[in-house]
Amino acid sequence: MRVMVLGTGLVGDALARGLRARGHQVVQAGRDPRAGSGTVALDFNALPADATLVRALAEVDVLVNTVGIFRETAEQSFDAVHVNAPLRLFEAARVAGVGRVLQVSALGADPRSPIPFLASKGRADEALLAYSHPERCVVRPSLVFSPAGASTRAFSGMAGLPLLPLPEGGRQEIQPIHLDDLVAVLVRLVEAPEVPDTIDAVGPRPLPLREYVELFRNALAIGGITVPVPAWLARAGAWLVSRAMPRVPVDPDALAMLAGGSTADPAPVANWLGHAPRAPQHFFEGLPLSRMRRNALLGWSLPLMRAALAFTWIATGLISLFVYPRELSLELLARVGLAGGLANAALWTAALLDIALGVALLLMRSRALLYVAQLVLVATYTLVITIWLPEQWSHPFGPVLKNLPLLAMIAALAALDRGDGPDPR
């Protein structure tokens, strides 16, 4: 059977592998085609002409759409990715004579939802289900568990926090499904003689959000305390997280989806699998837990170290300019050989450079060169003090000795900090 899988993300890649393992001929289409992987370029924001789409689908037996975004960006909108492009592809599939279309949507998708993500998914679902041909099925997954998935990495990061605030104590019910089970259901829907209009892809039972986090903590051997917070405070925190860390799937809409419930009857999934879907307590079996634990801990410790380092640079610059007695600073610079206007220029230059480094740490996404610059600057300060102000090494408060752990922390950040956090692989 010739199957076209739209999407090269978590579900699309896993489904393509699963179908090829079953002997199907798979063409995968996405924004980032990889040489030799059987993928072709297809940007949902700039689809080719309808006639071109029809020709591309002419020999396809089944079309599966797994494309989706959780958050809009300047380049990708919900309307473009979830509605406009899929509807054009569905129509092209109808004209081309594709026998079946599977749409991977989301649990709770509804065109009348106040949540833009669910509303956009629901509009495409509703339009597809209005077709009488081709045969179609809308699959609505709950949270999908996979170590490579953004939501699973987010839950790992939450579990790694020593103090975790959860809205209303995390009593909201969810029903996560393992990626392997979702893919198995999709493969069976591709191969089955007939398919239902819709199927909610969920795990075997609902469980409170707090219990799901505890499963992560137990599996990763991480302790922590969960603190209930009011819903309004959680929404404010989620808004800040979405602005500071755009790659993390946490925002007010995500909280609204949690509050609205994310559960369904697991019987249909069990029928298609031939057995009950995997229970959440078994999700972690056979996984590289030590690496997951490392990334979970780095997920909060790296931003904390980065923020502390930024504060140190900014505070040092401001203290040098406006708090520490200017005459004492000039006396120290005189011992280094700088006096008069040169000393004042050196004081201002060093202070403004410190402030600039701190601000850059907070704002810049790519920080590799910043860490190198900080290592060079701290090492230079330390060398200058060692040569001209050696008594500072024996100061009881250790102002220079503290440069040693500071250098170690900067070196660790340079090695571990990758854009928004640790390497997610």
Secondary structure, 3 states (H helix, E strand, C coil): CEEEEECCCHHHHHHHHHHHHCCCEEEEEECCCCCCCCEEECCCCCCCCHHHHHHHCCCCCEEEECCCCCCCCCCCCHHHHHHHHHHHHHHHHHHHCCCEEEEECCCCCCCCCCCHHHHHHHHHHHHHHCCCCCEEEEEEECCEECCCCHHHHHHHHHHHCCEEEEEHHHCCEECCEEHHHHHHHHHHHHHCCCCCCEEEECCCCCEEHHHHHHHHHHHHCCCCEEEEECHHHHHHHHHHHHHHCCCCCCCHHHHHHHHHCECCCCHHHHHHHCCCCCCHHHCCCCCCHHHHHHHHHHHHHHHHHHHHHHHHHHHHHHHHHHCCCHHHHHHHHHHHCCCHHHHHHHHHHHHHHHHHHHHHHHHCCCCHHHHHHHHHHHHHHHHHHHHHCHHHHHCCCCCCCCHHHHHHHHHHHHHHCECCECCCC
